[in-house]
Amino acid sequence: MIEDIGKQIHQLRMNKGMSLSELADRAEVAKSYISNVERGLQSNPSIQFLEKVASALDVTIHSLLYGNLNADEQLLDPDWQLLLKEAMSSGISKTQFKEFLEFQKWKKNNETAE
């Protein structure tokens, strides 16, 4: 994890041309709290805070915590992230999800063969 999460948040916010108020509105967190994190006054933000800020900055939590991703790592499209979160929150297991994907592949292959 990066030494100063606040500096990383500040840098990402600046790179996006986003004001402190805009980030606070998008993340639905207090502007004063973001300011305290950025200035290092609050050095241990919650995972919920990090999730909200990462989403508002359109980055992954991993890149928020660890900096830039390696060139071979790809960001997942936000719509796919939402779909995966919905699947997870619905209680679907990884096995069920894999079975669904395999069924879709089978279905697609059989449709093109006809």
KEMIKE-26161 format. One record per residue (C-alpha): x, y, z; chain; residue in one letter. Coordinates in pm, 1 decimal, decimal comma. Layout:
KEMIKE-26161
<<X; Y; Z>; 'A'; 'A'>;
...
//
This chain:
KEMIKE-26161
<<0,0; 0,0; 0,0>; 'A'; 'M'>;
<<126,3; 347,0; -70,3>; 'A'; 'I'>;
<<264,7; 536,2; 224,6>; 'A'; 'E'>;
<<31,9; 832,2; 189,8>; 'A'; 'D'>;
<<-309,0; 751,8; 46,8>; 'A'; 'I'>;
<<-399,8; 1119,6; 74,7>; 'A'; 'G'>;
<<-131,1; 1224,4; -171,6>; 'A'; 'K'>;
<<-250,6; 958,1; -415,6>; 'A'; 'Q'>;
<<-613,0; 1076,1; -390,2>; 'A'; 'I'>;
<<-503,1; 1437,0; -434,6>; 'A'; 'H'>;
<<-291,2; 1351,8; -739,5>; 'A'; 'Q'>;
<<-570,0; 1150,7; -904,1>; 'A'; 'L'>;
<<-819,6; 1429,1; -833,4>; 'A'; 'R'>;
<<-586,7; 1689,4; -985,2>; 'A'; 'M'>;
<<-520,3; 1467,3; -1289,9>; 'A'; 'N'>;
<<-896,1; 1452,8; -1349,1>; 'A'; 'K'>;
<<-930,0; 1829,7; -1306,2>; 'A'; 'G'>;
<<-1173,7; 1771,8; -1023,7>; 'A'; 'M'>;
<<-1227,9; 2011,0; -734,3>; 'A'; 'S'>;
<<-1249,6; 1890,6; -376,9>; 'A'; 'L'>;
<<-1619,9; 1977,1; -375,3>; 'A'; 'S'>;
<<-1683,2; 1786,6; -696,5>; 'A'; 'E'>;
<<-1510,5; 1474,7; -563,4>; 'A'; 'L'>;
<<-1704,3; 1500,2; -238,0>; 'A'; 'A'>;
<<-2033,3; 1527,8; -429,8>; 'A'; 'D'>;
<<-1954,1; 1239,2; -663,0>; 'A'; 'R'>;
<<-1828,9; 1015,2; -381,8>; 'A'; 'A'>;
<<-2106,5; 1123,5; -143,6>; 'A'; 'E'>;
<<-1860,6; 1188,0; 138,2>; 'A'; 'V'>;
<<-1783,3; 1499,3; 338,6>; 'A'; 'A'>;
<<-1552,9; 1747,1; 168,2>; 'A'; 'K'>;
<<-1379,4; 1810,9; 500,9>; 'A'; 'S'>;
<<-1303,4; 1439,8; 540,2>; 'A'; 'Y'>;
<<-1148,5; 1417,0; 191,8>; 'A'; 'I'>;
<<-946,6; 1728,5; 270,5>; 'A'; 'S'>;
<<-825,2; 1571,9; 596,1>; 'A'; 'N'>;
<<-723,5; 1252,8; 414,6>; 'A'; 'V'>;
<<-544,4; 1445,7; 139,3>; 'A'; 'E'>;
<<-354,2; 1655,1; 394,8>; 'A'; 'R'>;
<<-257,2; 1347,9; 597,2>; 'A'; 'G'>;
<<-462,4; 1444,9; 902,0>; 'A'; 'L'>;
<<-668,0; 1128,3; 858,2>; 'A'; 'Q'>;
<<-430,4; 850,5; 758,7>; 'A'; 'S'>;
<<-649,9; 542,4; 797,1>; 'A'; 'N'>;
<<-967,4; 587,2; 588,6>; 'A'; 'P'>;
<<-1224,6; 308,2; 582,2>; 'A'; 'S'>;
<<-1261,4; 68,5; 292,0>; 'A'; 'I'>;
<<-1608,8; 214,3; 228,7>; 'A'; 'Q'>;
<<-1454,9; 559,6; 189,7>; 'A'; 'F'>;
<<-1188,5; 423,4; -44,6>; 'A'; 'L'>;
<<-1451,4; 242,2; -254,3>; 'A'; 'E'>;
<<-1656,3; 560,8; -290,9>; 'A'; 'K'>;
<<-1355,2; 776,1; -377,8>; 'A'; 'V'>;
<<-1213,9; 520,2; -621,8>; 'A'; 'A'>;
<<-1549,9; 496,0; -796,0>; 'A'; 'S'>;
<<-1584,7; 875,4; -813,8>; 'A'; 'A'>;
<<-1232,5; 901,4; -957,7>; 'A'; 'L'>;
<<-1309,3; 615,0; -1199,2>; 'A'; 'D'>;
<<-1015,0; 404,2; -1081,1>; 'A'; 'V'>;
<<-988,5; 69,6; -907,3>; 'A'; 'T'>;
<<-920,6; 50,2; -536,4>; 'A'; 'I'>;
<<-600,5; -134,7; -626,7>; 'A'; 'H'>;
<<-472,6; 156,8; -833,3>; 'A'; 'S'>;
<<-585,1; 399,0; -561,6>; 'A'; 'L'>;
<<-386,8; 208,5; -298,9>; 'A'; 'L'>;
<<-88,2; 94,7; -501,6>; 'A'; 'Y'>;
<<-55,4; 356,3; -770,8>; 'A'; 'G'>;
<<-53,1; 298,8; -1144,1>; 'A'; 'N'>;
<<-128,4; -46,4; -1275,5>; 'A'; 'L'>;
<<130,4; -243,4; -1467,2>; 'A'; 'N'>;
<<101,5; -219,4; -1844,4>; 'A'; 'A'>;
<<-35,0; -574,2; -1865,0>; 'A'; 'D'>;
<<-312,5; -504,9; -1613,4>; 'A'; 'E'>;
<<-637,6; -378,9; -1756,1>; 'A'; 'Q'>;
<<-909,7; -183,4; -1585,0>; 'A'; 'L'>;
<<-1249,1; -344,5; -1592,7>; 'A'; 'L'>;
<<-1517,6; -140,1; -1762,1>; 'A'; 'D'>;
<<-1737,9; 29,0; -1495,0>; 'A'; 'P'>;
<<-2049,9; -141,3; -1635,0>; 'A'; 'D'>;
<<-1884,1; -481,5; -1596,3>; 'A'; 'W'>;
<<-1777,5; -389,6; -1243,1>; 'A'; 'Q'>;
<<-2137,7; -305,0; -1160,8>; 'A'; 'L'>;
<<-2264,4; -630,4; -1310,9>; 'A'; 'L'>;
<<-2010,8; -831,6; -1113,1>; 'A'; 'L'>;
<<-2101,1; -650,0; -791,9>; 'A'; 'K'>;
<<-2470,4; -717,6; -858,2>; 'A'; 'E'>;
<<-2399,0; -1085,2; -921,1>; 'A'; 'A'>;
<<-2197,8; -1108,3; -601,2>; 'A'; 'M'>;
<<-2459,6; -929,3; -392,7>; 'A'; 'S'>;
<<-2734,8; -1151,3; -536,0>; 'A'; 'S'>;
<<-2568,5; -1450,6; -374,9>; 'A'; 'G'>;
<<-2459,5; -1624,8; -693,6>; 'A'; 'I'>;
<<-2155,6; -1843,3; -633,3>; 'A'; 'S'>;
<<-1844,7; -1842,7; -847,9>; 'A'; 'K'>;
<<-1931,3; -2194,9; -959,0>; 'A'; 'T'>;
<<-2281,9; -2089,7; -1063,3>; 'A'; 'Q'>;
<<-2141,0; -1790,6; -1250,3>; 'A'; 'F'>;
<<-1888,2; -2011,7; -1431,5>; 'A'; 'K'>;
<<-2166,4; -2257,1; -1521,9>; 'A'; 'E'>;
<<-2373,2; -1970,8; -1661,2>; 'A'; 'F'>;
<<-2079,6; -1854,1; -1873,1>; 'A'; 'L'>;
<<-2018,9; -2205,4; -2002,8>; 'A'; 'E'>;
<<-2387,3; -2237,0; -2092,4>; 'A'; 'F'>;
<<-2375,1; -1906,7; -2280,7>; 'A'; 'Q'>;
<<-2067,7; -2023,0; -2473,5>; 'A'; 'K'>;
<<-2239,3; -2352,3; -2557,3>; 'A'; 'W'>;
<<-2556,8; -2172,1; -2663,5>; 'A'; 'K'>;
<<-2363,2; -1931,6; -2885,9>; 'A'; 'K'>;
<<-2168,0; -2214,7; -3049,1>; 'A'; 'N'>;
<<-2485,8; -2410,8; -3119,1>; 'A'; 'N'>;
<<-2665,8; -2108,3; -3265,1>; 'A'; 'E'>;
<<-2383,9; -2039,8; -3514,1>; 'A'; 'T'>;
<<-2363,2; -2408,3; -3609,7>; 'A'; 'A'>;
<<-2726,8; -2415,5; -3725,3>; 'A'; 'E'>;
//
